[in-house]
Amino acid sequence: MPNPKTVDQEDLDVPNETMVHEVHSNVLPIHCPMPGSSLWNSHPRVYIPVEETGSAKCPYCGCEYILKD
């Protein structure tokens, strides 16, 4: 499993460069793709229900989001 990247509010404007993100409750609701991702190769925005089970994957690209707190 790749090392997850912890995502804070100020990090949400960088392109999605990794397939695993650790997120904190202060950034919920989280969606994929994140702001700042290239539009030409993105999928439609989908909200990730990470708060329901503690982790969830994007149904389009498979990026995993893990609730850290």
Summary of the structure (lengths in Angstrom):
residues: 69
radius of gyration: 10.9
end to end distance: 20.1
largest distance: 33.0
contacts: 170
relative contact order: 0.28
helix: 17%
strand: 29%
